[in-house]
Amino acid sequence: MSTPGDGGAVVTGAGRGLGREIALRLGRLGWDVHVTDLDEALAVAVASEIRQDGGSAISSVLDVREPDACRAVAQATTAHSGALGLWVNNAGVLATGPVWSHTDQQRRLMMEVNALGTMHGTIAALELMRSAHRGHVVNVASLAGLVSVPSEGVYAASKHAVMGFSTSALCDLRVEGERAIDISCVCPDGMWTPMLFDKLRDPDAAMSFSGTLFQPEVIADLVLRVVAKPRPVTTAPLWRGVQVRLFDLAPGFAARAAPFVVRLARRQQAALVRTLAS
Ligand SMILES: NC(=O)c1ccc[n+]([C@@H]2O[C@H](COP(=O)([O-])OP(=O)(O)OC[C@H]3O[C@@H](n4cnc5c(N)ncnc54)[C@H](O)[C@@H]3O)[C@@H](O)[C@H]2O)c1
């Protein structure tokens, strides 16, 4: 169980979308929040929102692709709050299209922000948490971290990396005998955030609209429940977690079913466009 008494909380990519909602909620619960984002102005605005709400927050510009910058944020949080209690790796980017369609830069960006960025943040946090013998790292992955996703293959690869890294890192802690530090992954279905705002009519983004499209507030509430009660993997919704794991057990079947699944997803996406237009 992680509580505000454990020290400060870092949230990456907290300037908008899910990260902003997580940061606001942590502030309301009494956490000393370190709001970080690549976009400094967004981070400053969210930190000031938390303070106006009666909470405590500082902000920093942070590019999660920089391991030393992650370490500096961890140190600054400890200096400000006395300890580092929680680190939420939330920053992420998405480009859609068949795996061969991205530029080299797009492919590198997804792997560097989503996969390496999560590793850098986790390592920066663990370097301090392991000497304090307490703390919690929460990594925002995706259902795409658990199954193949047509037209989101590189994104899926980056989120599979998050899952493999996070669950293995938790095992490393337990093998070391460390039981007071937790690593939890949250795997949501699609969320209506700026990440998807420009992809509503993108047929390559259909799989993001194929299940439950959450408001980020709902997933932020779930993340806060995981903060309170650590769990290695939490999927949202639960039924989609079961569904994608079944598909993952049968990759040959998943590949044969992919054309049908994508057609269905595109129909659902088109229906959503019509609903929003009416
Ligand atoms: N939106 C979805 O459908 C969805 C579904 C499942 C999982 N997710 C995951 O949820 C997390 C939050 O996504 P979101 O939907 O709120 O996206 P978003 O695009 O609304 O917000 C992402 C934030 O990350 C920041 N960011 C981007 N690159 C960064 C970098 N290099 N360093 C630091 N910050 C950086 C952006 O400035 C932005 O504030 C991501 O990890 C995403 O992969 C999103």
PDBQT file of the ligand as one rigid body, heavy atoms in Angstrom, charges set to zero:
ROOT
HETATM    1  N1  LIG A 301      -5.243   7.159 -25.221  1.00  0.00    +0.000 N 
HETATM    2  C1  LIG A 301      -5.322   5.837 -25.332  1.00  0.00    +0.000 C 
HETATM    3  O1  LIG A 301      -6.178   5.290 -26.070  1.00  0.00    +0.000 OA
HETATM    4  C2  LIG A 301      -4.411   4.960 -24.518  1.00  0.00    +0.000 A 
HETATM    5  C3  LIG A 301      -4.784   3.608 -24.335  1.00  0.00    +0.000 A 
HETATM    6  C4  LIG A 301      -3.958   2.778 -23.574  1.00  0.00    +0.000 A 
HETATM    7  C5  LIG A 301      -2.802   3.281 -22.998  1.00  0.00    +0.000 A 
HETATM    8  N2  LIG A 301      -2.462   4.594 -23.201  1.00  0.00    +0.000 N 
HETATM    9  C6  LIG A 301      -1.247   5.082 -22.568  1.00  0.00    +0.000 C 
HETATM   10  O2  LIG A 301      -1.614   6.021 -21.575  1.00  0.00    +0.000 OA
HETATM   11  C7  LIG A 301      -0.531   6.940 -21.364  1.00  0.00    +0.000 C 
HETATM   12  C8  LIG A 301      -1.059   8.360 -21.409  1.00  0.00    +0.000 C 
HETATM   13  O3  LIG A 301      -1.531   8.609 -22.714  1.00  0.00    +0.000 OA
HETATM   14  P1  LIG A 301      -2.605   9.715 -23.062  1.00  0.00    +0.000 P 
HETATM   15  O4  LIG A 301      -3.689   9.027 -23.790  1.00  0.00    +0.000 OA
HETATM   16  O5  LIG A 301      -2.920  10.548 -21.883  1.00  0.00    +0.000 OA
HETATM   17  O6  LIG A 301      -1.750  10.532 -24.156  1.00  0.00    +0.000 OA
HETATM   18  P2  LIG A 301      -1.593  12.104 -24.398  1.00  0.00    +0.000 P 
HETATM   19  O7  LIG A 301      -0.966  12.195 -25.755  1.00  0.00    +0.000 OA
HETATM   20  O8  LIG A 301      -2.862  12.791 -24.161  1.00  0.00    +0.000 OA
HETATM   21  O9  LIG A 301      -0.554  12.537 -23.272  1.00  0.00    +0.000 OA
HETATM   22  C9  LIG A 301       0.781  12.073 -23.303  1.00  0.00    +0.000 C 
HETATM   23  C10 LIG A 301       1.660  13.039 -22.543  1.00  0.00    +0.000 C 
HETATM   24  O10 LIG A 301       3.000  12.541 -22.639  1.00  0.00    +0.000 OA
HETATM   25  C11 LIG A 301       3.860  13.635 -22.900  1.00  0.00    +0.000 C 
HETATM   26  N3  LIG A 301       5.079  13.174 -23.565  1.00  0.00    +0.000 N 
HETATM   27  C12 LIG A 301       5.251  12.784 -24.858  1.00  0.00    +0.000 A 
HETATM   28  N4  LIG A 301       6.534  12.504 -25.100  1.00  0.00    +0.000 NA
HETATM   29  C13 LIG A 301       7.198  12.688 -23.925  1.00  0.00    +0.000 A 
HETATM   30  C14 LIG A 301       8.547  12.560 -23.537  1.00  0.00    +0.000 A 
HETATM   31  N5  LIG A 301       9.503  12.200 -24.411  1.00  0.00    +0.000 N 
HETATM   32  N6  LIG A 301       8.872  12.825 -22.248  1.00  0.00    +0.000 NA
HETATM   33  C15 LIG A 301       7.926  13.207 -21.369  1.00  0.00    +0.000 A 
HETATM   34  N7  LIG A 301       6.636  13.387 -21.690  1.00  0.00    +0.000 NA
HETATM   35  C16 LIG A 301       6.276  13.121 -22.957  1.00  0.00    +0.000 A 
HETATM   36  C17 LIG A 301       3.057  14.571 -23.778  1.00  0.00    +0.000 C 
HETATM   37  O11 LIG A 301       3.572  15.892 -23.750  1.00  0.00    +0.000 OA
HETATM   38  C18 LIG A 301       1.672  14.447 -23.149  1.00  0.00    +0.000 C 
HETATM   39  O12 LIG A 301       1.476  15.402 -22.139  1.00  0.00    +0.000 OA
HETATM   40  C19 LIG A 301       0.489   6.620 -22.465  1.00  0.00    +0.000 C 
HETATM   41  O13 LIG A 301       1.514   5.795 -21.944  1.00  0.00    +0.000 OA
HETATM   42  C20 LIG A 301      -0.321   5.858 -23.488  1.00  0.00    +0.000 C 
HETATM   43  O14 LIG A 301       0.477   5.012 -24.278  1.00  0.00    +0.000 OA
HETATM   44  C21 LIG A 301      -3.256   5.442 -23.936  1.00  0.00    +0.000 A 
ENDROOT
TORSDOF 0
